[in-house]
Amino acid sequence: MSSGPAPAFLPADLDGFVAGLRELAQFLTDNPKIPAPYAPSLMVFARGESEPERRAAVVRAAELMGTEVIEKRDHFKTLRRFGPIAYQVWGSTDVGYAEYDARRSYDDSVRL
């Protein structure tokens, strides 16, 4: 049992994740006729109960990645490009969460 709050980024099976990326790269190399994404992006969502916690996680990721934090009204992020692939760490502002919740509040009302 943990004695404190959960870290902003929980440990994952990094070896498995990297192995999966290598398998995907080899699969695409071996099968060049299979469509590949036009503008692929891997996104990591900053965890945190509050905007300052999420912001701190994105700032820490930017420090580790050697990148800048990009501030928008509804979110903040940092990203690093590897050729056409973007690796992003992204966090929502409180305004962004409120707008998302407002949009989602209509989900059960609209039927197509």
Buried (B, 14 or more C-beta within 10 A) or exposed (E): EEEEEEEBBEEEEEEEEEEEEEEEEEEEEEEEEEEEEEEEEEEBBBBBEEBEBBBBBBBBBBEEBEBEBBEEEEBBBBBBEEEEEBBBBBBBBEEBBEBEEEEEEEEEEEEE
